[in-house]
Amino acid sequence: MDSKFKSDGSIKYIYGFNPETKLARPLIGTSVPAGFPSPATDYIEGSLDLNEYLIQHKASTFFVRAAGYSMINAGIGPDDILIVDRALEAVHKRIVIAIVNGEFTVKRLRIENGEYWLAPENDDYEPLKIEEDSAFTIWGVVTYVIHKV
């Protein structure tokens, strides 16, 4: 991590992605019901490479470790890993990694009447309106969240 890295407290680390890494695991051929369990089948459908499944644009994908609780109602908590694609277009209601006045943050992008807002997903935090004189960049779009259960 670069020593000049600054965050508003919602991002802890940014990691690069190595597209040469493979992680293929067996994929069971049946769905698992969330209700009453049915007898399990031992049929393996094939293998699932998590990198292939989770990453669309290998050259522009990064992993970001979240910090804080500002996005907890979106399912993003401290130490969760965010998969961030810098090739995707940031549109209204997407969760994005943004740089505002030199600090990284993860928030939901709101575009309303031509105004840009970065909205937390926790009522204890206030939305941030992006003013014309703000140094503002969308760094990437969050595509997946990985966390322990």
C-alpha positions as CSV (number, residue, x, y, z in Angstrom):
1,M,0.0,0.0,0.0
2,D,1.3,3.5,-0.9
3,S,2.2,5.6,2.1
4,K,0.3,8.5,0.5
5,F,-2.9,6.5,0.6
6,K,-5.6,8.4,2.5
7,S,-9.1,7.2,3.4
8,D,-12.1,8.7,5.2
9,G,-12.0,5.5,7.3
10,S,-14.2,3.4,5.0
11,I,-11.3,1.8,3.2
12,K,-8.4,0.0,4.9
13,Y,-6.2,-1.4,2.0
14,I,-6.1,-1.8,-1.8
15,Y,-4.7,-5.0,-3.3
16,G,-3.8,-5.7,-6.9
17,F,-5.2,-8.8,-8.7
18,N,-3.0,-11.5,-10.2
19,P,-4.9,-12.9,-13.2
20,E,-2.5,-15.9,-13.3
21,T,-3.8,-17.2,-10.0
22,K,-6.4,-20.0,-10.3
23,L,-8.7,-21.3,-7.6
24,A,-10.9,-24.0,-9.1
25,R,-13.0,-25.9,-6.6
26,P,-15.6,-28.6,-7.1
27,L,-19.1,-27.4,-7.9
28,I,-22.0,-29.5,-6.7
29,G,-24.6,-30.0,-9.4
30,T,-27.7,-29.3,-7.3
31,S,-28.9,-26.1,-5.6
32,V,-29.1,-26.1,-1.8
33,P,-32.5,-25.0,-0.5
34,A,-32.5,-22.4,2.3
35,G,-35.6,-24.0,3.8
36,F,-36.0,-27.7,4.9
37,P,-33.0,-29.7,3.7
38,S,-33.4,-32.4,1.0
39,P,-31.2,-35.5,0.8
40,A,-27.8,-34.4,-0.6
41,T,-26.7,-35.7,-3.9
42,D,-23.1,-36.6,-4.6
43,Y,-23.0,-35.3,-8.1
44,I,-20.2,-32.9,-8.9
45,E,-21.1,-30.7,-11.9
46,G,-17.6,-29.6,-12.6
47,S,-15.3,-27.1,-11.2
48,L,-15.7,-23.4,-10.5
49,D,-12.8,-21.0,-10.7
50,L,-13.7,-18.1,-8.4
51,N,-11.5,-15.7,-10.4
52,E,-13.3,-16.5,-13.6
53,Y,-16.7,-16.3,-11.9
54,L,-16.1,-13.1,-9.9
55,I,-13.8,-11.1,-12.2
56,Q,-15.0,-9.7,-15.6
57,H,-12.1,-7.3,-16.4
58,K,-8.9,-8.9,-15.1
59,A,-6.6,-6.0,-16.0
60,S,-8.7,-3.4,-14.2
61,T,-9.9,-5.4,-11.1
62,F,-8.6,-4.8,-7.6
63,F,-9.4,-6.0,-4.1
64,V,-10.2,-3.4,-1.4
65,R,-10.4,-4.1,2.3
66,A,-13.3,-2.2,3.8
67,A,-13.1,-0.4,7.2
68,G,-15.8,1.1,9.4
69,Y,-19.6,0.9,9.4
70,S,-20.8,3.5,7.0
71,M,-21.9,0.8,4.4
72,I,-23.2,-1.8,6.9
73,N,-26.8,-1.8,5.6
74,A,-25.5,-2.6,2.1
75,G,-23.8,-5.7,3.6
76,I,-20.3,-4.2,3.7
77,G,-18.6,-4.3,7.1
78,P,-15.1,-3.9,8.6
79,D,-12.5,-6.2,7.0
80,D,-14.8,-7.3,4.1
81,I,-13.1,-7.7,0.8
82,L,-14.6,-5.6,-2.0
83,I,-14.0,-6.7,-5.6
84,V,-13.7,-3.4,-7.6
85,D,-13.8,-3.1,-11.4
86,R,-12.3,0.1,-12.7
87,A,-13.6,-0.6,-16.3
88,L,-17.2,-0.4,-15.4
89,E,-19.2,2.8,-15.7
90,A,-20.3,4.3,-12.4
91,V,-24.1,4.9,-12.7
92,H,-26.8,6.0,-10.3
93,K,-27.2,3.6,-7.3
94,R,-24.0,1.7,-7.8
95,I,-21.6,1.2,-4.9
96,V,-18.4,2.9,-5.9
97,I,-14.9,3.6,-4.6
98,A,-14.4,7.3,-5.0
99,I,-11.6,9.8,-4.2
100,V,-12.9,13.0,-2.7
101,N,-10.3,15.7,-2.0
102,G,-7.5,13.2,-1.9
103,E,-9.3,10.6,0.3
104,F,-10.7,7.2,-0.7
105,T,-14.2,6.2,0.3
106,V,-16.7,3.5,-0.5
107,K,-20.3,4.8,-0.8
108,R,-23.4,4.5,-3.0
109,L,-23.4,6.9,-5.9
110,R,-26.6,9.0,-6.2
111,I,-27.1,11.3,-9.2
112,E,-30.1,13.5,-8.7
113,N,-31.0,16.5,-10.8
114,G,-27.5,16.7,-12.2
115,E,-26.0,16.6,-8.6
116,Y,-23.6,13.9,-7.4
117,W,-23.9,12.5,-3.9
118,L,-22.0,9.8,-2.1
119,A,-24.5,8.2,0.2
120,P,-23.6,5.9,3.1
121,E,-25.8,2.9,3.9
122,N,-26.1,3.6,7.6
123,D,-28.3,6.3,9.2
124,D,-25.5,7.3,11.6
125,Y,-23.6,8.9,8.7
126,E,-24.5,11.8,6.4
127,P,-24.5,11.8,2.6
128,L,-21.7,13.8,1.0
129,K,-22.7,16.2,-1.8
130,I,-20.0,16.6,-4.4
131,E,-19.5,20.3,-4.9
132,E,-18.1,21.8,-8.2
133,D,-14.9,22.8,-6.5
134,S,-14.4,19.3,-5.0
135,A,-11.5,17.1,-6.3
136,F,-13.7,14.1,-7.1
137,T,-12.9,10.9,-9.1
138,I,-14.8,7.6,-9.3
139,W,-12.0,5.1,-8.8
140,G,-14.0,2.0,-9.5
141,V,-17.3,0.1,-9.1
142,V,-17.8,-2.5,-6.4
143,T,-19.1,-5.7,-8.1
144,Y,-18.9,-8.2,-5.2
145,V,-18.4,-8.3,-1.4
146,I,-16.6,-11.2,0.3
147,H,-17.1,-11.6,4.0
148,K,-17.2,-14.3,6.6
149,V,-20.5,-15.6,7.9
